């Protein structure tokens, strides 16, 4: 199974949503999970994982991914070409290094050139930035490229973003 995750911050609470799908070109979710937590802390540049990782790990206790699954996170796996760990790498480590993680970011990160791939989708001139742990980087980029949708952001990742923003 492929699971994608995102967290959105509603004042003092964080809403984390996970969606599951069985193929990269799937048009709909096979499952949706959500969880609310207190905001773990303030955002610190380069230390985003400290805020988001606790939210992801709490939701993952309900999903229990295996080594045959792949996780997709909104953000970077690594932060520079030396492999400085980002959210995705910290998640990969927290799961014992057994579950592959793909990071999909909408904005570029300075200092990261070799350990990312730029994926252009649809007619967009702006790429998505792909990073990975536990999975070949080119294969990870191909997976995101294959996702259904005419635009820059794959349909299921757009749906995921919308689900996190609903307050209820």
N, C-alpha and C positions, 0 to 999 in steps of 0.2 A: 504494500500500500504506500502511497505517497501522501504525506501530511504537510500542509502549509500552515504557518502560524503568523499572527500579527497581534500587537498590543496597542491599544489607544488609551490615552490618559484623560479621564473625565474628572476634572478638579482633583479631589483627594482619592479617587478610586481608579484602578487600572482594569480595563476589560481586555482579556486575552481570548482570542478565538482561534480554533484549529479546524481546518477542513480536511477531509480525507477524500482521495480519488484514486482510481485503480489504473489509469493510463495517463500519459502525459498529454494526450489530445482529448481527454475527457471534457464533456460539455457541462457536466453537473457534478455536484458533490455526492459521495457515497455516505458521508457522515459529517456532522457539525457538532463541535464541542465548544462551550464557552465557560469562562470563569471570571469572577470579580475578586480583586484583592486590593488591599490598601496600597497606595503608591509606595514602593520600596525605598525611594530616596530621590534626591534631585538629579537632574541630568548633568553629567560631567563629560565634556568632550573627550573622546578616546576611551571612556569608561562606561559607555552605554550599557554594556552587559550587566553591570552592577544593578541597573534599574530594571532591565527586561528579563534577564535570566531567571530570577526567582518566580516571575509570573509564568514563564514557559514551563519550568520544571513542575510547578504545582499542577498545571493543566495536563502535563504528560503523565502524571500518576494515574490518570483515568484512561489514557490511551495505551500506554505500555508498548512503545515501538520496539521492533526487533531489528536484527542486522539485515533482514531482507527488505526493510522499509527504507524510505528516503525522506528526510525532513527538509522543508524549505522555509527559510526565515527571511523576514524583511530587514535587510541590513547586510553587513559584511561578515565573512568568516574570518578573514585576516585583514589587518589594517595597513600593512606595508610589505615590501618585497623581502623582508627578512622573516616574514611569517608571524609578526606580532599578532597575538590572538585577539579576535573581535568576538562579537556575540556568537556567531556560528561555531567558531573554534571552541569557545568555552562550553557551548551546549554539547558539541561532539565529545569533549573530554568528560563532561558530567555524566554522559551516558556510556562511559567506559571505552570510548573510541570505537564502538562497534556499529553505530548507526550513522550512515553518511548524512552530511548536512550541506545544503546548497544555500548560499546567500544571494539574494536578489536585491540590489539597491538602485534607487532612482537617481541618486547624485553621486558624482565621482568623489574619491577620497585621495587627497594629495599624498604622494609617496608610494602609492600602490600602482604599479605598472605591469610587472611580469606575472604576478599571481592573480590576475583577474582577466576576464574576457568581456568584451563589449558585444552585446547582442542587439542588433537592430531588428525591430519587428514592425510589420505593417508599413505605412508610409512615413513613419517617424524618422527624423534625422537625429533624434536624441536616443542614445543607447541605454539599455539596462546594463548594470555592472554585475557580473557573476563571479562569485568566489566559491570555493568548495573545500570540504575536509572529508576524507574517507572515500573519495570518488574522483576520478580523473576530471580535471578542470574543463577540458574540451567536451567531454561527454556531458558534464553538468550544463554547459552552455547550450549544447544541442537539445537537451531535455527542455530547457526554458524556451528555446526557439520553436519547439514542436507544440507548445501549449496552444490551445484553441484561443482564437481572438484575432481580430483584424488590426488592432491598435498596438501601441507600444507595450502597454501592460496587458498580460494575458487575462482572459475573462475571469477565470477562477480567482486569480490574485486580486483583481478589482473587486469581485464580490466579497472576498475576505476582508478587504479594507473597509468596505461599506458595512459589513456585519460588526466590525469592531467599533464603528462610530455611532451605532445606535445605542441610545441610553435607555436601558430598561431591564 
